[in-house]
């Protein structure tokens, strides 16, 4: 049986050096705001009541399927958002090949 690495044992997720990005499918978003509670640096509710991602300048990305890079210190919070999202609308994928690593399609 494999043992957890020190990072995994402390709740940190391995990324194998891959840059990850997150996006929200607003058509499935229920507007509960759980993602904002977990990672307010990454997610925000807009005036329409739906969640969106924010870029590195804290600007809301309202274009359909807009994605932003997940900074490593925020990865656990983003993954927790994915797991608890009632709309199953948050997707985290590798930037290099667009393969989903966390989310409903992972």
Beta strands, then each sheet from edge to edge (+ up, - down):
strand 1: 20-24
strand 2: 43-45
strand 3: 51-54
strand 4: 60-61
strand 5: 67-69
strand 6: 90-94
strand 7: 100-102
sheet 1: 5+ 1- 6+ 7-
sheet 2: 2+ 3- 4+
end
